[in-house]
Amino acid sequence: MSRRRGERLEQAILDATWELLAEMGYAKLTMEAVAARAGTSRPVIHRRWPTRAQLALAALDHAAPADTEPPDTGGLRTDLLAMMEHVARRHGSVHGEVLAGMAVETARDPEAAHALRARLASTAQGGQVATIVRRAVERGEIPAVRLPSRVARLPLDLMRNEVVVYGRPPGEDVITEIVDSIVIPAILHAPASEGLQAG
């Protein structure tokens, strides 16, 4: 049998990583177990993903890529609720367990902290919120605002906090409270702008 290379080998490694994450969780994931499952060696994996955290996040993106198009329900509040409910469903899966496990490890593992920060910095969630707010402005639902990046990231930050602190994604009542009491007021108190900007 010919040796697997390039994309075929990468897919086998990521598939094996995802299977192991689903079976045993992030805390018990090892490079050795992934290598055995994928039929390769640890050095091969290590050349592509130097740390376990980077490998786990790559497998997460491979198996469950982040959504880039936000919901469009016709209203700011219902768009935000729909987006956060979708995130909550994802965080209730292996996706959420990986992020929660990594968040716990960041206190003692600088490599996990770096990988997680890089992942969160590149998340599409802030862009989704900016799109939702832009649509609300275009509908005349709210005044034009300059959306700070921290406000754009707020829904995902709060969702992650719930998962890390309580070990599970928030329910519908908590999501509603977050949107009504925190996210929408933060958006409405953003600086006024002649045209919507995020950042």
BELVENDA-V520648 format. One record per residue. N is the residue number from 1. D_FIRST is the distance of its C-alpha to the first C-alpha in whole Angstrom. Layout:
# BELVENDA-V520648
n-><N:N>
d_first-><D_FIRST:D_FIRST>
This chain:
# BELVENDA-V520648
n-><1:2:3:4:5:6:7:8:9:10:11:12:13:14:15:16:17:18:19:20:21:22:23:24:25:26:27:28:29:30:31:32:33:34:35:36:37:38:39:40:41:42:43:44:45:46:47:48:49:50:51:52:53:54:55:56:57:58:59:60:61:62:63:64:65:66:67:68:69:70:71:72:73:74:75:76:77:78:79:80:81:82:83:84:85:86:87:88:89:90:91:92:93:94:95:96:97:98:99:100:101:102:103:104:105:106:107:108:109:110:111:112:113:114:115:116:117:118:119:120:121:122:123:124:125:126:127:128:129:130:131:132:133:134:135:136:137:138:139:140:141:142:143:144:145:146:147:148:149:150:151:152:153:154:155:156:157:158:159:160:161:162:163:164:165:166:167:168:169:170:171:172:173:174:175:176:177:178:179:180:181:182:183:184:185:186:187:188:189:190:191:192:193:194:195:196:197:198:199>
d_first-><0:4:7:9:12:16:17:14:13:17:17:15:18:21:20:19:23:25:24:25:28:29:29:30:32:32:34:31:28:27:24:23:22:21:18:17:17:15:12:14:17:20:21:18:20:23:23:23:25:28:29:29:31:29:26:28:30:27:25:29:29:26:26:30:31:35:37:39:42:45:46:49:52:55:56:56:56:54:51:51:51:48:46:47:46:43:42:43:41:38:39:39:36:33:34:37:36:34:37:39:37:37:41:42:39:41:44:42:39:40:36:36:40:38:35:37:40:38:36:40:41:39:39:40:43:46:45:45:49:50:49:51:54:54:54:57:59:58:60:63:62:62:64:61:60:58:55:55:51:52:53:50:48:50:49:45:47:49:46:44:47:48:44:45:48:48:45:44:45:48:50:52:55:54:52:55:57:55:55:59:60:58:55:58:61:59:58:62:63:60:62:64:62:63:59:57:55:52:52>
